[in-house]
Amino acid sequence: MKKKAGRKSPLPVSPASPTPQSIILENRNSNKKPPTASVFRTQPQNSLASISDLKDMASSRFHYLKSDLIDHSHSQILKDLESFQSRLHKRFKIQSQTCQQVMDEADKDFKKMSKDINESCEAMKESYEELMADAQATTSRVCKTSIPELTKSYEKAIGILQSRYGIPSA
């Protein structure tokens, strides 16, 4: 047992009494499953005869706690990441479905508008064809009947004027 001159070990070491570090570890791990003795005790309890032994034990326990905390943090981060991915996947799926519905509705509206435009174009085309047919019929009737009738009436009027004024017909 090595002791530094002038310094006493502040902790009593007896196999029956727990060390302060083991009390602290028990308090920290009270909500967890108790660790196995082999993890915390790299040396037997009665061999803590020097400060360096105590430092070594505290260091090994600190490394265990540090690695346990890191493992716990990593597992918590992975759980959080998985839940985030799950929520993100659900949100993406909902938004994809909504986009698909909007696209389907827009496609229906486009088809309906296109159909209405085509029907309007067909109706205008038919109306134009009827108007042109009516105009051609009217023009044909005017050319066949009205012009000869007008010509005859003008010739008759000219003949009456010629006879009244005594102008010989030519």
Phi, psi and omega in degrees: 000121181259130176231145176279146183292134175086355180241136176255153176290121183288345183250129175286136181246112175219147183296334184275332184265140179285150178281158178300326180293321180291328176293316179298316179297320178296320179293320180292325184261020184294331180267358180256173173290134183296136180290159179285154182293329183291334181288319184271331186254094176279339177234152177298154185297325184279354180268005177282076185261345183226167178296320181296323175297317178296318177298317179298316179296315180296320179296316180294322177292322178297317179295322177297312180298318180298313180292324177296317179295318179296316178299316179297317179298316179297317180294322178295319178297318179296319177297315179298319180296317179296318179293323177297316179296321179296313178297318180296319179296316179297315180297318178297318180296315179297315180294324177295318178296318179297316178299318179297319178297317179296318178296319178296316178296318179296320178296318177298314179298319179297314180297319179296314179296319179298318178296316179298319179296316179298318178296318178297318178297316179297318180296318178295321179297314179297318179297319179295317179297319177297317179298316180294319179296317178296318179295318179295320179295316179296316179297318180296317179296319179297316181294323184278321187249311188291316182296312177298322178296317178296319179298315179297318180293324177292318179297321178294317179296321178293319179297319179295317179295319180296317181291324180294320183263001175073036180265128179292143179283145187265000000 
